[in-house]
């Protein structure tokens, strides 16, 4: 059974045959035994929060245009609204840039 070394992470390590590079993430818990086939816990709570927020934003981006299109009478008006919102977002982004 392998044991985590005293240092933190090894980002890359060459294999014995020197043909391929494998990524070896070693957990920060020093001396904790690693069982074969176990997953390393290297992702934290901040990453989990980012995944949840990204999923909510992505879901809104995919869900909202359909609802707006259903409320408008024709496709040209929908395209005009999308163009207006896009220009508005671009101008808003330049304020913060």
Buried (B, 14 or more C-beta within 10 A) or exposed (E): EEEBEEEEEEEEEEEEEEEEEEEEEBBEEEEEEBEEEEEBEEEEEEEEEEEEEEEEEEEEEEEEBEEEBEEEEEEEEBEEBEEEEEEEEEEEEEEEE
